[in-house]
Amino acid sequence: MRKLGPFELGPRIGRGGMASVYLARDWRKGASHPVVALKVMREELASDRSYVAMFLDESRILARLDHPNLITVIEAGVGKLDDPSAQSQGSTSDLDGGLVQGAKPAEEYRYIAMELLLGRTLADLWDLLAEQKKRMPLRVAASIVARVAHGMQHAHDLLGDDGQSYELVHRDVNPSNVFLTANGRVKLIDFGLARAKDTERAATQGMVTGKVTYLAPEQLSTRTADRRTDIYQLGITLWEMVTGARLFLRDSNLESIAAVKRGDIPRPEQLNPKVPPDLSRIVLRALAHDPDRRFTSMGGLARALDRWVEAQGLIVEDEEIVDLFDQVFPGERTRLESWYRDVTSPRVAAAPADRTIAPPAAVGGIGGLSEPPPSVPLAAQLALGGAASPELDLAAPKTRRSRWAWWKKR
């Protein structure tokens, strides 16, 4: 059985441009997560300082975070591949997209062990609702965004070793990085583009990072991105959840960038008359073009949304999110549980290293992607290392089969 550090490797469950993700078991006594998603940096990138910096920064940041609405990292490290079969063959270079291309047992590989999450992204949910010409209930939309805001407040409050603010900015808050588990939990994932003090990318000012249609105006100017940038990006998500429309999506990325710069934002009630004025004011304040006019903290946005939800007479429990999940993805929870049983069975654990065991994926428009479907029921699958490059990619989508699929592909 292959091992990397303390983890026994099972089948590959996801693959991206920077890393592969494996189902792995931690047999150590008292392990908090016996089964994890193990993200392993690809060997051919190990000599690229920029990619190594991105991987290390993400692991350092995630290791410091501990909040129910943020992805949990169990540990990160460097380990040698212990693979008896590979030793007998000399290498695993014959495995197309296995652990790493050209992997050698004696070499060391960087990894991040993360909790295994079963569910869908908020982008998946929005996409299917849009296809059905439906909108998410306003209370549920507000509650989901509030939970993300609470998680981000924890991240923004993070202190460094010197007791000073870590100055963390996510810079990539959007629906594909918000994960809804099948049991109703909400998790913000993928800190691959995050910037913080004392990290390798702390000085990456002037670079445009993040999804084009979820950029804040200051990310396209000489102003420095700060926590208010994350507030604006989450405000875009909230606007889209309550209106059922895309705020800055245009026919090309250049047109989307121009729309972000102009900052012309319709009032939510213009697209959805059911949005009340008090909720509309919250949305528009988060989307103020001038950062000084936005909420001063994620906590402020979270509290405003929590108060609005409570004013409706009934708070949103996890069970209500589960009900919505079941309505939009009928039978999905059963399929996810079956998939999990399959991939954790002794028979599958011994599968060849080049075999990707695809989880259930039934959302329209994503089946044709050459990369693993973004709807993989793993937060780790959606955190495969951030964008392939920190620079802005202006390539137009090659397909419009889905409103989300083309830009979710890394």
C-alpha positions in Angstrom: 0.0 0.0 0.0 1.3 3.4 -0.9 2.1 5.9 1.8 3.0 9.5 1.9 4.2 10.7 5.3 1.7 9.2 7.8 -1.1 8.8 5.3 -2.0 5.7 3.4 -3.1 6.7 -0.1 -6.3 5.5 -1.7 -7.6 6.3 -5.1 -7.2 9.7 -6.7 -10.4 11.7 -6.4 -9.5 14.9 -8.1 -6.8 16.6 -10.2 -5.9 20.1 -11.0 -3.1 22.1 -12.6 -1.1 22.4 -9.4 -2.0 19.3 -7.4 -3.8 16.0 -7.3 -6.2 15.1 -4.5 -6.3 11.6 -3.0 -8.5 9.8 -0.6 -6.2 8.9 2.3 -6.4 7.2 5.6 -4.7 8.2 8.8 -4.1 5.1 10.9 -2.4 6.9 13.7 -4.0 6.3 17.1 -6.5 9.1 18.0 -6.5 10.6 14.6 -9.2 13.3 14.5 -10.0 12.6 10.8 -9.3 8.9 9.9 -10.3 9.6 6.3 -9.0 12.8 4.6 -8.6 14.5 1.3 -4.9 14.7 0.7 -3.8 17.4 -1.7 -0.3 16.6 -3.2 1.7 19.1 -5.2 2.6 17.9 -8.6 6.3 16.9 -8.9 6.9 18.8 -12.1 6.1 22.1 -10.3 8.3 21.5 -7.3 11.2 23.5 -8.9 8.9 26.5 -9.7 9.3 29.0 -6.9 6.1 30.8 -7.6 4.0 27.6 -7.4 5.8 26.4 -4.3 5.2 29.8 -2.7 1.5 29.5 -3.5 1.3 26.0 -2.0 3.2 26.9 1.1 1.2 30.1 1.7 -2.1 28.3 1.4 -0.9 25.6 3.9 0.4 28.2 6.4 -2.8 30.2 6.2 -5.2 27.3 6.5 -3.2 25.8 9.4 -4.0 28.9 11.4 -7.7 29.0 10.8 -10.2 27.3 13.0 -13.9 28.2 12.3 -17.0 26.0 11.5 -17.5 28.0 8.3 -14.0 27.6 6.9 -12.4 24.5 5.4 -10.4 22.6 8.0 -6.8 21.5 7.5 -5.6 18.6 9.5 -1.9 19.0 8.8 0.5 20.0 6.1 4.0 18.7 5.5 6.6 17.1 3.3 6.9 13.3 3.0 8.5 10.6 1.0 6.5 8.3 -1.2 6.6 4.8 0.2 5.3 2.6 -2.7 6.7 -1.0 -2.9 5.3 -1.4 -6.4 7.0 1.7 -7.6 10.3 0.6 -6.1 10.2 -2.6 -8.1 9.5 -0.7 -11.3 12.0 2.1 -10.6 9.4 4.9 -10.9 5.7 5.7 -11.5 6.3 7.7 -14.6 4.1 5.3 -16.6 1.1 6.4 -14.6 -0.7 9.1 -16.6 -1.7 11.7 -14.0 -1.1 9.4 -11.0 0.4 10.8 -7.7 2.8 12.9 -9.6 4.2 12.4 -13.1 7.7 10.9 -12.9 7.3 10.3 -9.2 10.2 8.5 -7.5 9.9 6.8 -4.1 13.0 8.5 -2.7 11.8 12.0 -3.5 9.8 14.2 -1.2 6.4 15.7 -1.9 4.5 18.5 -0.3 1.0 17.8 0.9 -2.0 19.3 2.7 -4.4 17.0 4.5 -7.9 18.5 4.6 -11.3 17.4 5.9 -13.4 15.4 3.4 -16.6 17.2 2.6 -19.6 15.8 0.8 -21.9 18.2 -1.0 -22.1 20.8 -3.7 -20.9 24.4 -4.3 -23.1 27.4 -4.1 -22.4 27.9 -7.8 -23.8 24.4 -8.5 -26.9 25.3 -6.6 -27.4 28.7 -8.3 -26.8 27.2 -11.7 -29.5 24.5 -11.4 -31.9 27.0 -9.9 -31.3 29.3 -12.8 -31.9 26.6 -15.3 -35.2 25.9 -13.6 -36.0 29.6 -13.6 -36.2 29.7 -9.8 -34.5 31.7 -7.1 -33.2 30.8 -3.7 -35.4 31.8 -0.8 -34.2 35.2 0.4 -33.9 34.1 4.1 -31.7 31.1 3.1 -29.6 33.2 0.7 -29.0 35.8 3.4 -28.2 33.1 6.0 -25.7 31.4 3.8 -23.9 34.6 3.0 -23.9 35.6 6.7 -22.2 32.3 7.6 -19.5 32.9 5.0 -19.1 36.4 6.5 -18.7 35.0 10.0 -16.0 32.7 8.7 -14.2 35.5 6.9 -14.3 37.7 10.0 -12.4 35.0 11.8 -9.9 34.9 9.0 -9.6 38.7 9.0 -9.0 38.7 12.8 -6.2 36.2 12.5 -3.0 37.3 14.4 0.5 36.5 13.4 3.3 35.1 15.6 4.1 38.7 16.7 0.6 39.2 18.0 -0.2 41.7 15.2 -2.8 41.4 12.5 -2.0 38.8 9.9 -3.7 41.1 7.4 -5.3 38.2 5.5 -7.3 38.9 2.4 -8.9 36.0 0.6 -9.2 37.8 -2.8 -11.3 35.1 -4.4 -14.6 35.0 -2.6 -17.2 33.7 -5.1 -19.9 31.0 -5.3 -17.6 28.3 -6.5 -15.6 28.7 -3.3 -18.6 28.4 -1.0 -19.4 24.8 -0.3 -22.7 23.5 1.0 -22.5 20.0 2.6 -25.3 17.5 2.3 -26.0 18.0 6.1 -26.5 21.7 5.8 -23.1 23.2 6.8 -21.6 26.1 4.9 -17.8 26.3 4.3 -15.6 28.8 2.5 -12.8 27.0 0.8 -9.8 27.5 -1.5 -7.4 30.0 0.0 -5.0 29.5 -2.9 -5.1 33.2 -3.8 -5.1 34.6 -0.3 -2.5 37.2 0.7 -1.3 37.8 4.2 1.6 39.5 6.0 4.8 37.4 6.2 3.8 35.1 3.3 5.7 34.7 0.1 3.0 36.6 -1.8 2.6 39.4 0.7 4.1 41.9 -1.7 2.1 40.8 -4.8 0.5 44.2 -5.3 -0.2 45.2 -8.9 -1.2 41.7 -9.8 -4.9 41.0 -10.7 -6.0 37.9 -8.9 -9.4 36.2 -8.7 -12.4 35.5 -11.0 -13.0 38.3 -13.5 -16.7 38.6 -12.7 -16.0 38.8 -8.9 -13.3 41.4 -8.9 -13.7 44.5 -6.8 -13.0 47.9 -8.5 -9.8 48.4 -6.5 -8.3 45.2 -7.8 -8.3 46.9 -11.2 -6.6 50.0 -10.0 -3.5 50.9 -8.1 -5.3 50.7 -4.7 -4.3 48.0 -2.4 -6.8 45.2 -1.8 -7.8 44.8 1.8 -10.6 43.1 3.8 -13.1 45.4 2.2 -12.2 43.8 -1.1 -13.5 40.5 0.3 -16.7 42.3 1.5 -17.3 43.5 -2.1 -16.8 40.1 -3.6 -19.2 38.5 -1.1 -21.6 41.3 -1.9 -21.6 40.3 -5.5 -22.4 36.7 -4.4 -25.3 38.0 -2.3 -26.6 40.2 -5.1 -26.7 37.2 -7.4 -28.3 35.0 -4.9 -31.2 37.3 -4.3 -31.8 38.4 -7.9 -31.1 35.2 -9.7 -28.9 37.1 -12.2 -25.2 37.6 -12.9 -24.0 41.0 -11.9 -20.9 41.5 -14.1 -21.0 38.6 -16.5 -20.7 39.9 -20.1 -19.9 38.4 -23.5 -16.2 38.7 -22.9 -13.8 39.2 -20.0 -12.8 42.6 -21.2 -16.5 43.7 -21.2 -16.9 42.3 -17.7 -13.8 44.2 -16.5 -15.3 47.4 -18.0 -18.5 46.7 -16.1 -16.7 46.2 -12.8 -14.8 49.5 -13.4 -18.0 51.4 -14.1 -19.7 50.0 -11.0 -23.2 50.3 -12.4 -25.2 48.1 -10.0 -29.0 47.8 -10.4 -30.9 47.7 -7.2 -31.8 44.1 -6.4 -35.6 44.9 -6.3 -35.4 46.0 -9.9 -34.7 42.3 -10.9 -36.6 40.7 -8.0 -39.5 42.7 -6.7 -39.7 40.4 -3.6 -36.4 41.9 -2.3 -37.4 44.3 0.5 -35.8 47.7 0.9 -33.9 46.8 4.1 -32.3 43.8 2.5 -31.5 45.8 -0.6 -29.7 48.4 1.5 -27.5 45.7 3.0 -26.6 44.4 -0.5 -25.8 47.8 -1.9 -23.7 48.9 1.0 -21.5 45.8 0.6 -21.2 46.8 -3.1 -20.3 50.4 -2.6 -17.8 51.4 -5.3 -15.8 53.4 -2.7 -14.3 50.9 -0.1 -14.8 53.6 2.6 -18.6 53.4 2.1 -18.8 49.6 2.6 -19.2 47.7 5.8 -16.1 48.2 7.8 -15.8 44.5 8.6 -17.2 41.1 7.6 -18.6 40.9 11.1 -20.7 44.0 10.4 -22.1 42.5 7.2 -22.8 39.2 9.0 -24.6 40.9 11.9 -26.7 43.0 9.5 -27.8 39.9 7.6 -28.4 37.9 10.8 -30.7 40.7 12.1 -32.6 40.8 8.8 -33.1 37.1 8.9 -34.3 37.2 12.5 -36.7 40.0 11.7 -38.4 37.7 9.3 -39.6 35.7 12.3 -37.6 32.5 11.9 -33.9 31.8 11.8 -32.5 29.5 9.2 -31.3 26.1 10.7 -29.1 23.6 9.0 -32.1 21.5 8.3 -33.6 24.2 6.0 -30.4 24.2 3.9 -30.6 20.4 3.8 -34.2 20.6 2.6 -33.2 23.0 -0.2 -30.3 20.7 -1.1 -32.6 17.8 -1.4 -35.1 19.8 -3.5 -32.4 21.0 -6.0 -30.4 17.7 -6.0 -33.0 15.0 -5.4 -31.3 11.7 -4.4 -27.9 13.3 -4.2 -27.3 12.7 -0.6 -27.9 9.0 -1.1 -25.5 8.9 -4.0 -22.9 10.8 -2.1 -23.1 8.3 0.8 -22.9 5.4 -1.6 -19.9 7.0 -3.3 -18.2 7.5 0.0 -18.8 3.8 1.0 -17.4 2.7 -2.3 -14.2 4.8 -2.2 -13.5 3.8 1.4 -14.0 0.1 0.9 -10.9 -2.2 1.0 -11.5 -3.2 -2.6 -11.3 0.4 -3.9 -8.5 1.5 -1.6 -6.2 -0.9 -3.6 -7.2 0.7 -7.0 -4.4 1.6 -9.4 -2.9 5.1 -8.8 -3.9 6.4 -12.2 -7.6 5.6 -11.6 -9.8 8.6 -10.8 -13.0 7.5 -9.1 -15.5 10.2 -10.1 -18.1 11.2 -7.5 -21.7 11.9 -8.5 -22.1 14.8 -10.8 -25.5 15.6 -12.3 -25.5 19.3 -12.8 -25.9 20.4 -16.4 -23.0 21.7 -18.3 -20.1 20.3 -16.3 -19.9 16.8 -17.7 -17.8 17.9 -20.7 -14.9 19.4 -18.8 -11.5 17.9 -19.3 -10.7 18.5 -15.7 -12.6 16.7 -12.9 -16.1 18.2 -12.5 -16.1 21.1 -10.0 -19.1 19.5 -8.4 -16.9 16.8 -6.9 -18.2 16.3 -3.3 -14.9 17.4 -1.8 -13.9 20.8 -0.7 -10.4 19.8 -1.4 -11.3 19.2 -5.1 -12.3 22.8 -5.3 -9.1 23.9 -3.7 -6.6 22.4 -6.1 -4.2 25.3 -5.8 -6.0 28.4 -6.9 -5.5 29.9 -10.3 -2.9 28.4 -12.5 -1.2 31.8 -12.6 -1.6 34.8 -10.3 -2.0 37.0 -13.4 -5.4 37.7 -14.9 -6.4 35.3 -17.6 -8.2 37.2 -20.3 -9.0 34.2 -22.4 -12.7 34.0 -23.5 -14.6 30.9 -22.5 -14.6 28.2 -25.2 -18.0 27.0 -24.3 -21.1 28.5 -22.8 -22.8 25.2 -21.9 -23.0 26.4 -18.3 -23.0 29.8 -16.7 -20.4 28.7 -14.3 -18.5 25.8 -15.7 -15.9 27.6 -17.9 -14.5 29.8 -15.2 -14.6 27.2 -12.5 -12.2 25.1 -14.5 -8.7 25.8 -13.3 
